Amino acid sequence: MVAPQLSLVVPVYNVAPFLPRCLESLATEPTETTEVILVDDGSTDDGPAILADWVRQRPHARVVRQPNGGLSAARNAGIAVARGHYLGFVDSDDYYEAGYYGRLAALCEAHALDMAVGNATYHFEGRRDDYPVYTDEPPAGVVRGRDLLRHRLRARTLLHMVWMHVYRRAWIERHAMRFEPGLIHEDVPWTTRALLLAERVAYDPTPGYRYRQRVRRYAPQDADRRLQSIIDSAAHNARVLAGLAQSVADDPELQRLLRWQLVDGGLSIFHKIRQLSGAPARRERLRRARRDGVLALLWRNATEVAQRRRIARNYLKSLIGLA
């Protein structure tokens, strides 16, 4: 069987109201060069029926079903069965313009890229005007991934959404790249590592992907549970980024920029702790950040006085039991 040019992996979990619009985008893909892998991650809404109906007349599409394991596990399941020369990820509550992923795959093919980086538009569903994710001007042409990473960390414009990228699948497999199951904001270590590893990268500034900004409402108990997951994920990401920063000791500027990214993301832990609904839970999370070494990790990697002030303030709070 001839391998398709492009595999698109689409995790699906309880997004039935938004799924038809995403499928409309996927329907624009040329069937002779694209495979669509829809990973039903244990949906309990009408999503499975919608998917079954959609793939019935589309031999280039398939549904992979699994118990709910989260976005990372769903993406990994799609990677495991993908056959395309190039690989992209689509979030099933978003949509995109026809040709978006084909254009990035063609860019990879034309320039023997490891990774093509695209652009997107924040889509506010009419609540306010949409606007592009990236408006900067990174180095033109083919560059090393670390140089694009350096540019965007210098400008503090780096965003980690993996659905803006297309990758050479053989390169993904050579580096055994997979998403860490159970995390929220799993794109952060993935994208940073990908850019550090990629020898050939190019950027297409055309914003063809629509990143839906949904209004989400959670019951208090569910909100606290989600906040706890975000805090745990931010701590994990800080540790991973610390390791990546250590790996570029031969490049002091890039190392410093990665340390800044590490601490900037890690400081979100304190913001999320303040959002927990109960004072005892807030105090315990602060104490845990100290006991588990997260505060010390942030302190060691801080690159600015303002960062150190925030870390010190929260360290003192953890000692005296303030929340």
ZIFEN-V163105 format. One record per pair of residues at least 6 apart in sequence whose C-alpha atoms are under 7 Angstrom apart, sorted by the first residue. I is the first residue (numbers start at 1). J is the second residue. Records with the same first field share a line. If there is no record, write none. Layout:
I->J  J
This chain:
3->83  84
4->33  34  35  83  84  85
5->33  34  84  85  86
6->33  34  35  84  85  86  87  105
7->34  35  36  82  83  84  86  87  88
8->35  36  37  87  88  89  90
9->36  37  38  75  78  88  89  90
10->37  38  39  89  90  91  92
11->38  39  40  41  71  74  75  91  92
12->38  39  40  41  92
13->40  41  42  43
14->43  44  45  47
15->47  93
16->45  46  47
18->93
19->92  93
21->95
22->92  93  94  95
25->95  96  97  98
28->98
31->60
34->60
35->60  61
36->60  61  62
37->61  62  63  78
38->62  63  64
39->63  64  65  74  78
40->48  63  64  65  66
41->65  66  67  68  69  70  74
42->65  66  67  68
55->61  62
70->181  182
72->179  180  181  182  186
73->181
76->178  179
85->168  169
86->105  166  167  168  169
87->166  167  168  169
88->163  165  166  167
89->162  163
90->163
93->212
94->210  211  212
95->209  210
96->208  209  210
97->208  209
100->208
104->116  118  166
105->166
107->116
108->114  115  116
113->200  201
114->167  168  171  198  199  200  201
115->165  166  167  168  198  200  201
116->165  166  167  201  202  203
117->164  165  166  202  203  204
118->164  165  203  204  205  206
119->133  134  164  204  205  206  207  208  209
120->132  133  164  207  208  209  210  211
121->130  131  132  133  207  209  210  211
122->130  131  132  133  210  211  212  213
123->130  210  211  212  213
124->130  212  213
132->207
138->148  151
141->202
142->200  201  202
143->200  201  202
144->198  199  200  201
145->195  196  197  198  199  200  201
146->195  196
149->195
150->254
152->158
153->257
154->257
160->187  188  191
161->187
162->187  191
179->186  190
180->186
183->233
184->229  230  233
185->233
189->237  240  241
224->276  277
227->272  276
231->269  272
234->265  266  269
235->266  294
238->262  266
241->262
242->259  262
245->255  258  259
248->255
249->255
259->301  302
260->302  303
263->298  301  302
266->298
273->282  285
274->282
276->282
279->323
282->323
283->318  321  322  323
286->318
287->318
289->295
290->315  318
295->311  315
299->308  311
302->308
317->323
